[in-house]
């Protein structure tokens, strides 16, 4: 009986070499083999490897870092899966690391939920898992728990990844979207719009030949540099879907202020500007995966920008605008842009869809 | 200009009354409206409502409950979305609550990651969110962070939900799959196979007319009752995908023991037995969403079963088997079943797929 089962198992494996099958989601032997041989082995660490239903993490280590846990979740459905500068795996790790980092937290532990479409090549899955592991190592986080589901061909598009994460926020640190004040200035940590322009160019139908790369990377070290020179950061958020315009609109509305941007100061690569002009897009709405927008007291801004510029990837960090009170009658709560031509125009959130499945 | 935008926004809303559109995933205004008016309002609580990129949770409250954090993740792709006894929302909350509870942890906080297919009726989404909220309240957990993505029609099947969760494990509690010992007994907390049989019957093509309900519910209170009467539980896991057979095989292999089940003692409803006989299935492989399997020292078993039987839903809690040493030469490491006819047969994990998308 044992021999018969071993044979069946081998047969199943030889059919499964190339692609994910429904058996990989069944809860049976094929699933266990996939989980142990591909996923756990890719991420191997003391928390994940015991394969219990839950990771068990010492609270003592967390208490030494601060007094509050930051917790966040993000699902990734980017199309295409792989693009210059990253893939869905690097995106999934860095996206959640950055959502934690925006509270000033030290990112610590991530979970990985995979939804796989029947027929996904195993080699694609392996490349993505190995990107996740590299990104986690680079960000200093550990993937401690996971789950894998398989759906029929046509019921998902190749692979969707959810990452959830926790980190610890240092004592006394309070960064909130509603804390922008009259006189504050706006800082961005580098080139704007790289990720959105890259995905757009990669979609293929545009036949663009631009030299574009996603800016996907972890931001908590840059946040630490910012906080070292500016301990009272008022607002901080990464400018992903919806771009700078959306984040700044959220800050302005939550804080009941006007934010005035200086178009000439916003760093946009020539290649990204080119894609935008070609397609009639505004770089302020393009998604970023390695950019934050900070609103800080003016007195600390230059020191913070100088510190950021010394970090690889943040060489173009800049002050790009300032905050005004809305106490004066008739002042607009929201974001306005002083254009390079000297005019001023209002910036609002997108009404419809600019680009689905950007992350 | 403001007026024009408001009109556009209203137009977008009137088009969006019935269904999810790609604009709901754009990062723009339609997405914010969906998140604020449907999702945050469904779950409203002090952690989620500020709509920061991460929830911020006090560590002090966690420290008072134990010394380790339990962390887990699960994605849900069940088909059909709604079934007797629950829906994908109840499943998503209870599944993660139960994965936490199996370490003995008090479940505390959940995240909710939604992947929505363009065209999903808003009413369906509302029903599912309201199920999640009810299930979270019933389990005493709070949904503190969320994310929503929308994909094109045909790139997902209506809705997939990821829930990740954390809880706190009391000091000195150590429950592990590798801790089963010679002489231990096996406890299950009630009827076996209800969820799997229900989904199978609901798939429609079988035209079954059985009176079946999913057993989907939170288990941490039953785990507490078990631990109160049996503080040294050796192994504990909920028997979801792959059923009792898979969990017990994992225990046997991790602990290097033989587990002998008494078929006559395993509680299976007549309706479930009927579906199994009709389809040639074994209830031991059917998924459960409200059943755990515990391996405990024999001396505590009866007291634990008696305590469980007093809890609603666990009236059929039973001792269903025992653990034997494999030191005797030739003893099988794994699970065997003493049938009602007096014979004994080996039980192994499933090789292929029994039923995809059961959870």
Boltz contact constraints between the chains, C-beta under 6 A:
constraints:
  - contact:
      token1: [A, 1]
      token2: [B, 346]
      max_distance: 6.0
  - contact:
      token1: [A, 5]
      token2: [B, 348]
      max_distance: 6.0
  - contact:
      token1: [A, 8]
      token2: [B, 351]
      max_distance: 6.0
  - contact:
      token1: [A, 9]
      token2: [B, 351]
      max_distance: 6.0
  - contact:
      token1: [A, 12]
      token2: [B, 351]
      max_distance: 6.0
  - contact:
      token1: [A, 22]
      token2: [B, 353]
      max_distance: 6.0
  - contact:
      token1: [A, 22]
      token2: [B, 356]
      max_distance: 6.0
  - contact:
      token1: [A, 23]
      token2: [B, 352]
      max_distance: 6.0
  - contact:
      token1: [A, 23]
      token2: [B, 353]
      max_distance: 6.0
  - contact:
      token1: [A, 25]
      token2: [B, 356]
      max_distance: 6.0
  - contact:
      token1: [A, 26]
      token2: [B, 350]
      max_distance: 6.0
  - contact:
      token1: [A, 26]
      token2: [B, 353]
      max_distance: 6.0
  - contact:
      token1: [A, 26]
      token2: [B, 354]
      max_distance: 6.0
  - contact:
      token1: [A, 27]
      token2: [B, 241]
      max_distance: 6.0
  - contact:
      token1: [A, 27]
      token2: [B, 242]
      max_distance: 6.0
  - contact:
      token1: [A, 27]
      token2: [B, 246]
      max_distance: 6.0
  - contact:
      token1: [A, 28]
      token2: [B, 242]
      max_distance: 6.0
  - contact:
      token1: [A, 28]
      token2: [B, 349]
      max_distance: 6.0
  - contact:
      token1: [A, 28]
      token2: [B, 350]
      max_distance: 6.0
  - contact:
      token1: [A, 29]
      token2: [B, 349]
      max_distance: 6.0
  - contact:
      token1: [A, 29]
      token2: [B, 351]
      max_distance: 6.0
  - contact:
      token1: [A, 53]
      token2: [B, 99]
      max_distance: 6.0
  - contact:
      token1: [A, 53]
      token2: [B, 102]
      max_distance: 6.0
  - contact:
      token1: [A, 54]
      token2: [B, 70]
      max_distance: 6.0
  - contact:
      token1: [A, 54]
      token2: [B, 72]
      max_distance: 6.0
  - contact:
      token1: [A, 54]
      token2: [B, 99]
      max_distance: 6.0
  - contact:
      token1: [A, 54]
      token2: [B, 100]
      max_distance: 6.0
  - contact:
      token1: [A, 54]
      token2: [B, 103]
      max_distance: 6.0
  - contact:
      token1: [A, 55]
      token2: [B, 71]
      max_distance: 6.0
  - contact:
      token1: [A, 56]
      token2: [B, 68]
      max_distance: 6.0
  - contact:
      token1: [A, 56]
      token2: [B, 70]
      max_distance: 6.0
  - contact:
      token1: [A, 57]
      token2: [B, 69]
      max_distance: 6.0
  - contact:
      token1: [A, 58]
      token2: [B, 68]
      max_distance: 6.0
  - contact:
      token1: [A, 59]
      token2: [B, 67]
      max_distance: 6.0
  - contact:
      token1: [A, 59]
      token2: [B, 69]
      max_distance: 6.0
  - contact:
      token1: [A, 63]
      token2: [B, 59]
      max_distance: 6.0
  - contact:
      token1: [A, 67]
      token2: [B, 59]
      max_distance: 6.0
  - contact:
      token1: [A, 68]
      token2: [B, 56]
      max_distance: 6.0
  - contact:
      token1: [A, 68]
      token2: [B, 58]
      max_distance: 6.0
  - contact:
      token1: [A, 69]
      token2: [B, 57]
      max_distance: 6.0
  - contact:
      token1: [A, 69]
      token2: [B, 59]
      max_distance: 6.0
  - contact:
      token1: [A, 70]
      token2: [B, 54]
      max_distance: 6.0
  - contact:
      token1: [A, 70]
      token2: [B, 56]
      max_distance: 6.0
  - contact:
      token1: [A, 71]
      token2: [B, 55]
      max_distance: 6.0
  - contact:
      token1: [A, 71]
      token2: [B, 144]
      max_distance: 6.0
  - contact:
      token1: [A, 71]
      token2: [B, 145]
      max_distance: 6.0
  - contact:
      token1: [A, 72]
      token2: [B, 54]
      max_distance: 6.0
  - contact:
      token1: [A, 72]
      token2: [B, 145]
      max_distance: 6.0
  - contact:
      token1: [A, 73]
      token2: [B, 111]
      max_distance: 6.0
  - contact:
      token1: [A, 73]
      token2: [B, 113]
      max_distance: 6.0
  - contact:
      token1: [A, 73]
      token2: [B, 145]
      max_distance: 6.0
  - contact:
      token1: [A, 73]
      token2: [B, 147]
      max_distance: 6.0
  - contact:
      token1: [A, 73]
      token2: [B, 164]
      max_distance: 6.0
  - contact:
      token1: [A, 74]
      token2: [B, 147]
      max_distance: 6.0
  - contact:
      token1: [A, 75]
      token2: [B, 113]
      max_distance: 6.0
  - contact:
      token1: [A, 75]
      token2: [B, 115]
      max_distance: 6.0
  - contact:
      token1: [A, 75]
      token2: [B, 147]
      max_distance: 6.0
  - contact:
      token1: [A, 75]
      token2: [B, 149]
      max_distance: 6.0
  - contact:
      token1: [A, 77]
      token2: [B, 149]
      max_distance: 6.0
  - contact:
      token1: [A, 77]
      token2: [B, 151]
      max_distance: 6.0
  - contact:
      token1: [A, 99]
      token2: [B, 53]
      max_distance: 6.0
  - contact:
      token1: [A, 99]
      token2: [B, 54]
      max_distance: 6.0
  - contact:
      token1: [A, 100]
      token2: [B, 54]
      max_distance: 6.0
  - contact:
      token1: [A, 102]
      token2: [B, 53]
      max_distance: 6.0
  - contact:
      token1: [A, 103]
      token2: [B, 54]
      max_distance: 6.0
  - contact:
      token1: [A, 111]
      token2: [B, 73]
      max_distance: 6.0
  - contact:
      token1: [A, 111]
      token2: [B, 164]
      max_distance: 6.0
  - contact:
      token1: [A, 113]
      token2: [B, 73]
      max_distance: 6.0
  - contact:
      token1: [A, 113]
      token2: [B, 75]
      max_distance: 6.0
  - contact:
      token1: [A, 113]
      token2: [B, 162]
      max_distance: 6.0
  - contact:
      token1: [A, 115]
      token2: [B, 75]
      max_distance: 6.0
  - contact:
      token1: [A, 115]
      token2: [B, 160]
      max_distance: 6.0
  - contact:
      token1: [A, 144]
      token2: [B, 71]
      max_distance: 6.0
  - contact:
      token1: [A, 145]
      token2: [B, 71]
      max_distance: 6.0
  - contact:
      token1: [A, 145]
      token2: [B, 72]
      max_distance: 6.0
  - contact:
      token1: [A, 145]
      token2: [B, 73]
      max_distance: 6.0
  - contact:
      token1: [A, 147]
      token2: [B, 73]
      max_distance: 6.0
  - contact:
      token1: [A, 147]
      token2: [B, 74]
      max_distance: 6.0
  - contact:
      token1: [A, 147]
      token2: [B, 75]
      max_distance: 6.0
  - contact:
      token1: [A, 149]
      token2: [B, 75]
      max_distance: 6.0
  - contact:
      token1: [A, 149]
      token2: [B, 77]
      max_distance: 6.0
  - contact:
      token1: [A, 151]
      token2: [B, 77]
      max_distance: 6.0
  - contact:
      token1: [A, 155]
      token2: [B, 157]
      max_distance: 6.0
  - contact:
      token1: [A, 156]
      token2: [B, 156]
      max_distance: 6.0
  - contact:
      token1: [A, 157]
      token2: [B, 155]
      max_distance: 6.0
  - contact:
      token1: [A, 160]
      token2: [B, 115]
      max_distance: 6.0
  - contact:
      token1: [A, 162]
      token2: [B, 113]
      max_distance: 6.0
  - contact:
      token1: [A, 162]
      token2: [B, 162]
      max_distance: 6.0
  - contact:
      token1: [A, 164]
      token2: [B, 73]
      max_distance: 6.0
  - contact:
      token1: [A, 164]
      token2: [B, 111]
      max_distance: 6.0
  - contact:
      token1: [A, 164]
      token2: [B, 164]
      max_distance: 6.0
  - contact:
      token1: [A, 241]
      token2: [B, 27]
      max_distance: 6.0
  - contact:
      token1: [A, 242]
      token2: [B, 27]
      max_distance: 6.0
  - contact:
      token1: [A, 242]
      token2: [B, 28]
      max_distance: 6.0
  - contact:
      token1: [A, 246]
      token2: [B, 27]
      max_distance: 6.0
  - contact:
      token1: [A, 348]
      token2: [B, 5]
      max_distance: 6.0
  - contact:
      token1: [A, 349]
      token2: [B, 28]
      max_distance: 6.0
  - contact:
      token1: [A, 349]
      token2: [B, 29]
      max_distance: 6.0
  - contact:
      token1: [A, 350]
      token2: [B, 26]
      max_distance: 6.0
  - contact:
      token1: [A, 350]
      token2: [B, 28]
      max_distance: 6.0
  - contact:
      token1: [A, 351]
      token2: [B, 8]
      max_distance: 6.0
  - contact:
      token1: [A, 351]
      token2: [B, 9]
      max_distance: 6.0
  - contact:
      token1: [A, 351]
      token2: [B, 12]
      max_distance: 6.0
  - contact:
      token1: [A, 351]
      token2: [B, 29]
      max_distance: 6.0
  - contact:
      token1: [A, 352]
      token2: [B, 23]
      max_distance: 6.0
  - contact:
      token1: [A, 353]
      token2: [B, 22]
      max_distance: 6.0
  - contact:
      token1: [A, 353]
      token2: [B, 23]
      max_distance: 6.0
  - contact:
      token1: [A, 353]
      token2: [B, 26]
      max_distance: 6.0
  - contact:
      token1: [A, 354]
      token2: [B, 26]
      max_distance: 6.0
  - contact:
      token1: [A, 356]
      token2: [B, 22]
      max_distance: 6.0
  - contact:
      token1: [A, 356]
      token2: [B, 25]
      max_distance: 6.0
